């Protein structure tokens, strides 16, 4: 079973070390001491905590879809030529890049600062572990 030091848990949760220590001290996140006496968090407990803490940004479109992977964010960059475009969104801590037609960019009014939703419907998702 994997254990994560406070600094690693903080990096994975996108918060400061002090925030993780506060959660541990408040009993919100269980921790124990490793062989060197450092606080560590069990990977299963960290995963459950991360899921409970996640806040989903509501999809502003109100449209029902079969795609479950929705990323709501702001357009940060649009690069276009005569036929194709590259649109970049910042969705929380995630950068999502889409390639589409320049016509679609114009029709949708995509430009930096515009609120947009990136949908991902994939039959293949690659999962890696550190090695």
C-alpha positions as CSV (number, residue, x, y, z in Angstrom):
1,X,0.0,0.0,0.0
2,X,1.5,3.4,-1.0
3,X,2.1,6.1,1.6
4,X,2.7,9.8,0.8
5,X,4.7,12.3,2.7
6,X,3.0,15.6,3.6
7,X,4.8,17.5,0.8
8,X,3.8,14.8,-1.8
9,X,0.2,14.8,-0.6
10,X,0.1,18.6,-0.8
11,X,1.4,18.5,-4.4
12,X,-1.2,15.9,-5.4
13,X,-4.0,17.9,-3.9
14,X,-2.8,21.3,-5.2
15,X,-2.5,22.9,-1.8
16,X,0.3,23.9,0.6
17,X,2.1,21.7,3.0
18,X,0.6,23.7,5.8
19,X,-2.9,23.1,4.6
20,X,-2.3,19.3,4.6
21,X,-0.8,19.5,8.1
22,X,-3.9,21.5,9.3
23,X,-6.2,18.8,7.8
24,X,-4.2,16.1,9.6
25,X,-4.2,18.1,12.9
26,X,-8.0,18.7,12.6
27,X,-8.6,15.0,12.0
28,X,-9.9,15.5,8.5
29,X,-7.1,13.5,6.9
30,X,-5.7,10.5,8.7
31,X,-1.9,10.2,9.0
32,X,0.7,8.1,10.7
33,X,4.4,8.2,11.3
34,X,6.8,6.4,9.0
35,X,10.0,4.7,10.1
36,X,11.8,8.0,10.2
37,X,9.1,9.7,12.3
38,X,7.7,11.8,9.4
39,X,3.9,12.1,8.9
40,X,2.7,10.1,6.0
41,X,-0.8,9.6,4.5
42,X,-2.1,6.3,3.3
43,X,-2.7,6.3,-0.4
44,X,-6.3,5.0,-0.1
45,X,-7.2,7.6,2.5
46,X,-5.6,10.3,0.3
47,X,-7.6,9.2,-2.8
48,X,-10.9,9.2,-0.8
49,X,-10.1,12.6,0.6
50,X,-9.2,14.0,-2.8
51,X,-12.5,12.7,-4.2
52,X,-14.5,14.2,-1.3
53,X,-12.7,17.6,-1.7
54,X,-13.1,17.9,-5.4
55,X,-15.5,20.6,-6.5
56,X,-17.0,20.3,-9.9
57,X,-17.7,23.5,-11.8
58,X,-21.2,23.2,-13.1
59,X,-21.6,22.8,-16.9
60,X,-23.2,26.1,-18.0
61,X,-24.8,24.6,-21.1
62,X,-27.4,22.5,-19.2
63,X,-27.3,19.9,-22.0
64,X,-27.4,16.2,-21.1
65,X,-24.6,14.2,-22.7
66,X,-23.2,10.7,-22.7
67,X,-19.7,12.0,-22.2
68,X,-18.8,11.9,-18.5
69,X,-15.5,13.7,-18.8
70,X,-16.4,17.4,-18.8
71,X,-13.9,20.1,-18.1
72,X,-15.3,23.6,-17.6
73,X,-12.8,26.4,-18.0
74,X,-11.6,29.5,-19.7
75,X,-10.2,29.8,-23.2
76,X,-6.6,31.0,-22.8
77,X,-5.3,30.8,-26.4
78,X,-6.7,30.4,-29.9
79,X,-4.3,29.9,-32.8
80,X,-5.9,29.8,-36.2
81,X,-5.0,29.5,-39.9
82,X,-7.2,29.4,-42.9
83,X,-8.5,25.9,-42.2
84,X,-7.6,24.6,-38.7
85,X,-7.4,26.1,-35.2
86,X,-5.8,25.1,-31.8
87,X,-7.9,26.1,-28.8
88,X,-6.4,25.9,-25.3
89,X,-8.5,26.0,-22.2
90,X,-7.5,26.2,-18.5
91,X,-9.9,24.0,-16.5
92,X,-8.9,24.3,-12.9
93,X,-5.3,22.9,-12.8
94,X,-5.7,21.1,-16.1
95,X,-4.7,22.5,-19.5
96,X,-6.9,21.1,-22.3
97,X,-6.0,21.6,-25.9
98,X,-8.4,20.9,-28.8
99,X,-7.8,21.0,-32.5
100,X,-10.9,22.0,-34.6
101,X,-11.8,23.9,-37.7
102,X,-11.3,27.6,-37.9
103,X,-14.9,27.8,-39.0
104,X,-16.0,26.2,-35.7
105,X,-13.9,28.7,-33.7
106,X,-15.6,31.6,-35.5
107,X,-19.1,30.2,-35.2
108,X,-18.6,29.5,-31.4
109,X,-17.0,32.9,-30.8
110,X,-14.0,31.2,-29.1
111,X,-11.4,33.7,-27.9
112,X,-9.3,34.2,-24.8
113,X,-11.5,34.8,-21.7
114,X,-14.5,32.9,-23.1
115,X,-16.1,30.3,-20.8
116,X,-16.2,26.9,-22.5
117,X,-16.6,23.2,-21.8
118,X,-14.2,20.6,-23.1
119,X,-15.8,17.1,-23.5
120,X,-13.8,14.0,-23.7
121,X,-15.4,10.8,-24.9
122,X,-12.6,8.2,-25.2
123,X,-12.7,4.5,-25.7
124,X,-9.0,4.3,-24.8
125,X,-7.5,6.0,-21.8
126,X,-3.9,5.3,-21.0
127,X,-3.0,5.0,-17.3
128,X,0.7,5.1,-16.2
129,X,2.4,4.7,-12.8
130,X,5.7,6.2,-11.8
131,X,8.4,3.7,-12.6
